[in-house]
């Protein structure tokens, strides 16, 4: 399958050229970010004219990493390992109030 030619240079750092949104007037990056974090629903309209509704919400304790941090910590395991290393070097008074699971 032939790839689509990009229409113009991407101005967003790290964005693939095939995702060129420069033609979209009034587009705002992250416009629905807060609402997404709070939870959202997805309506799927099927050919048989029925609608399926699915609700999504981040699980308690879920944390979203910024893209620059995600480069260095691509998994939950890597984040937890790094944070545990920091916990070990924290003064013991501050560490006593937290707990390991």
C-alpha positions in Angstrom: 0.0 0.0 0.0 1.3 3.4 -1.0 1.9 5.9 1.9 0.1 9.3 1.6 2.4 12.2 0.8 2.5 14.8 3.5 0.9 18.1 2.5 3.3 20.3 4.4 5.9 20.3 7.1 4.7 19.3 10.6 5.2 22.1 13.1 4.6 19.9 16.1 7.9 18.4 17.5 7.8 14.6 17.2 4.7 14.5 15.0 5.0 12.2 12.0 4.8 14.1 8.7 1.8 12.1 7.6 -0.2 13.6 10.4 -0.1 17.2 9.1 -2.8 19.2 10.7 -1.7 22.6 9.3 -4.8 22.7 7.1 -7.1 22.5 10.1 -8.1 26.1 10.9 -8.9 26.8 14.6 -7.5 23.4 15.8 -6.3 23.5 19.4 -3.8 20.9 20.8 -5.1 19.3 24.0 -8.5 20.9 23.8 -10.2 17.9 25.4 -7.4 16.8 27.6 -9.0 17.7 31.0 -12.4 16.2 30.0 -10.6 13.0 28.8 -8.9 12.7 32.2 -12.2 13.1 34.0 -13.8 10.3 31.9 -15.6 10.1 28.7 -18.0 8.0 26.8 -17.8 6.5 23.3 -21.0 5.9 21.2 -20.7 3.4 18.4 -23.4 3.6 15.8 -23.8 0.3 14.2 -25.2 -0.6 10.7 -28.3 -2.1 12.2 -29.1 1.3 13.6 -28.4 0.3 17.2 -25.9 2.3 19.4 -23.4 0.8 21.8 -22.1 3.1 24.5 -18.9 2.5 26.4 -17.6 4.5 29.3 -13.9 5.1 30.0 -12.2 6.6 33.0 -8.7 6.4 34.2 -8.3 4.0 37.0 -7.6 5.3 40.5 -3.9 5.9 40.9 -3.3 6.2 37.2 -0.8 8.8 36.3 -0.2 10.3 32.8 3.4 11.1 31.9 4.4 14.0 29.7 5.9 12.9 26.4 9.4 14.1 27.3 9.3 12.0 30.5 7.8 9.0 28.7 10.9 8.8 26.5 12.9 7.8 29.5 10.3 5.8 31.3 8.2 3.8 28.8 6.6 1.4 31.3 5.1 1.3 34.7 8.0 -0.9 35.8 10.6 1.6 34.8 8.7 4.5 36.5 8.3 2.5 39.7 12.0 1.4 39.7 13.2 5.0 39.3 10.8 6.3 42.1 11.9 3.5 44.5 15.5 4.6 43.9 14.6 8.2 44.9 12.7 7.0 47.9 15.8 5.2 49.1 17.9 8.4 49.1 15.2 10.5 50.8 15.7 11.4 54.4 14.2 8.7 56.7 11.7 11.1 58.3 10.0 11.8 55.0 10.1 8.2 54.0 8.5 6.9 57.2 5.1 8.5 56.2 5.0 6.6 52.9 4.8 2.8 52.4 5.8 0.2 49.9 3.4 -2.2 48.4 
